Amino acid sequence: MEIAENAALIVVDVQKGFDEEEFWGKRNNLGADENIASLIDAWRSTGRPVVFVRHDSLKPGSPLRPGYMGNGFKDYVEERRGKGDGAELLLTKTVNSAFYGTPDLDAWLKAAGIGQFVVAGIQTNMCAETTARMGGNLGYEVLFALDATHTFDLEGPFGWQRTAEELAQASAVSLHGGGFARVVTTAEVVAAAGALRG
């Protein structure tokens, strides 16, 4: 795996509101936050660009609504913002895809000549997956750091219920098998990113 010198890291919705288990239910991958932090650190240490995405929910009861403490980034993310030599973008959105946010992600990436990006964040099968899918459709080379994401148990139609881990695996299979993105691990990405300047 090769990580381009200007590859972007897109950190999707790593917000305090997702820690409210009574609202979201049971999550998977308790190591996701440590892996997200490792990716941000790798990008900072190599001067690559980082995009921090924040979901500003329009739903009144959402833990991610603006004005509520849950809207803010988790502490370990906030502490890493504004550090390093690489470009940084703060993007806000009200829907799943970071490509439908403000400012325009596609325009920002294209203006910087960026053709490859890595997706990490929350939730695996919602905003992270949707951002990866759109990126693939728009012609970007997308790497999906599966173990730097997590999600929650969910109930769908017909009484179907799936665990967070089942949903994460389904996302990985759809993205990778469907050609939207290459699903990778944090360790693979960090090693490849460091190899460039190491």
Buried (B, 14 or more C-beta within 10 A) or exposed (E): EEBBEBBBBBBBBBBBBBEEEEBBEEBBBEEBBEBBBBBBBBBBBBEBBBBBBBBBBEEEEBBBBBEBEBBBBBEEBEEBBEEBEBBBBBBBBBEBBBBBBEEEBBEBBBEEEBBBBBBBBBBBBBBBBBBBBBBBEEEBBBBBBBBBBBBBBBEEEEEEEBBBBBBBBBBBEBBBEEEBBBBBEBEBBBBBBEEEEE
